[in-house]
């Protein structure tokens, strides 16, 4: 199991939007985020931002300080994704990135990083009895406006 778990903004916002941050806390106990991810998560006022801010205050969602302001790694990656990848590259053998964006995942995989997405985490949570239904959570995330696929869950379960 990874010793350093790093989350991108998208999955955090999605889990917070369905009041599911407890899943991440239970699975990993401590998750690191970059300042740019924190800013992305808290930029819009809403219940998801309030829940993420509470997780930061509680100390299990830890904002990693970086001395320099960074730029995206490529034009197709956002600042939060880029900074999350950079943080994971500091200890690639022990890092696990929670990331859903397809282009960011491809970039991270090319760099040899370990990644996991929201759908797989929901499947794990259901298998461990943390949630009654991964499908239900995926539907809630979709209703919340997060792009996530039931088809991907089917692929994970059949593979």
C-alpha positions in Angstrom: 0.0 0.0 0.0 1.2 3.5 -0.8 2.7 5.5 2.1 1.8 8.8 0.5 -1.6 9.4 -0.9 -2.2 12.5 -2.9 -5.5 13.7 -4.2 -6.4 15.9 -7.1 -9.3 18.4 -6.8 -11.9 16.6 -8.9 -12.2 13.4 -6.8 -12.3 15.5 -3.6 -15.0 17.7 -4.9 -17.0 14.7 -6.1 -16.7 12.8 -2.8 -17.5 16.0 -0.8 -20.5 16.7 -3.0 -22.1 13.4 -2.0 -21.0 13.7 1.6 -18.6 10.9 1.0 -15.3 12.2 2.2 -15.5 9.6 5.0 -14.8 7.0 2.4 -11.4 8.6 1.5 -10.6 9.1 5.2 -11.4 5.5 6.1 -9.5 4.0 3.1 -6.4 6.2 3.6 -6.6 8.0 7.0 -4.3 10.8 5.6 -4.4 12.4 2.2 -2.1 15.1 1.0 -3.1 17.9 -1.4 -1.2 20.8 -2.9 -2.1 24.4 -2.3 -3.4 24.7 -5.9 -5.7 21.8 -5.3 -6.9 23.4 -2.0 -7.6 26.6 -3.9 -9.4 24.8 -6.7 -11.6 23.0 -4.1 -12.4 26.1 -2.1 -12.8 28.7 -4.9 -16.6 28.2 -5.2 -18.7 28.5 -2.1 -20.9 25.4 -1.5 -21.4 22.5 0.7 -18.6 20.6 -1.0 -16.1 23.4 -0.3 -17.3 23.5 3.3 -16.8 19.8 3.7 -13.3 20.0 2.2 -12.4 22.9 4.4 -13.6 21.0 7.5 -11.4 18.0 6.4 -8.4 20.3 6.2 -9.2 21.7 9.7 -9.6 18.2 11.0 -6.0 17.5 9.9 -6.5 14.3 7.8 -6.5 16.3 4.5 -3.1 17.9 4.6 -2.1 20.8 2.5 1.5 20.5 1.4 3.5 23.7 1.3 5.5 24.4 -1.8 7.9 27.3 -1.9 7.4 28.2 -5.6 4.4 28.9 -7.7 4.2 26.4 -10.4 2.9 26.3 -13.9 1.0 23.5 -15.7 3.2 20.7 -16.9 1.5 20.7 -20.3 -1.1 23.0 -21.9 -3.7 20.2 -21.4 -3.2 19.9 -17.6 -4.5 22.2 -15.0 -2.4 23.6 -12.2 -3.8 21.3 -9.5 -3.2 18.2 -11.6 0.3 19.3 -12.5 1.2 20.1 -8.9 -0.3 16.8 -7.7 1.8 14.9 -10.2 4.9 16.9 -9.2 4.3 16.0 -5.5 3.9 12.4 -6.4 7.1 12.5 -8.4 9.0 13.4 -5.2 8.5 9.8 -4.0 7.1 7.9 -7.0 7.6 4.4 -5.5 5.5 5.2 -2.4 3.0 7.6 -3.9 -0.6 6.9 -4.9 -2.4 9.6 -6.9 -6.2 9.9 -6.6 -7.1 11.3 -10.0 -9.9 11.1 -12.5 -9.0 13.4 -15.4 -8.1 11.2 -18.4 -5.3 13.4 -19.8 -3.7 13.8 -16.3 -3.9 10.1 -15.7 -2.1 9.4 -19.0 0.6 11.8 -18.1 1.0 10.4 -14.6 1.2 6.8 -16.0 3.9 7.8 -18.5 5.9 9.1 -15.5 5.5 5.7 -13.8 3.1 6.9 -11.1 0.5 4.8 -9.4 -3.0 6.1 -9.8 -6.5 5.3 -8.7 -9.8 6.9 -9.6 -13.0 7.6 -7.9 -14.9 4.7 -9.4 -12.4 2.1 -8.2 -12.4 3.7 -4.8 -16.2 3.5 -4.6 -16.0 -0.2 -5.7 -13.4 -0.8 -2.9 -15.6 1.0 -0.4 -18.6 -1.1 -1.3 -16.6 -4.3 -1.0 -15.4 -3.2 2.5 -19.0 -2.4 3.6 -18.4 1.4 3.9 -21.2 2.2 1.4 -24.2 0.3 0.4 -23.8 0.8 -3.3 -21.1 2.1 -5.6 -23.6 2.5 -8.3 -25.7 4.7 -6.1 -22.7 6.9 -5.3 -21.8 7.2 -9.0 -25.4 8.3 -9.8 -25.2 10.9 -7.0 -21.9 12.2 -8.3 -23.4 12.5 -11.8 -26.4 14.3 -10.4 -23.9 16.6 -8.6 -22.4 17.4 -12.0 -19.2 15.2 -11.8 -18.4 13.2 -14.9 -18.2 9.6 -13.8 -19.3 6.4 -15.5 -21.3 3.4 -14.4 -19.8 1.7 -17.5 -16.3 2.1 -15.9 -17.6 0.3 -12.7 -18.8 -2.6 -14.9 -15.3 -2.8 -16.5 -13.6 -2.7 -13.1 -15.8 -5.5 -11.8 -15.5 -7.7 -14.9 -11.7 -7.3 -15.2 
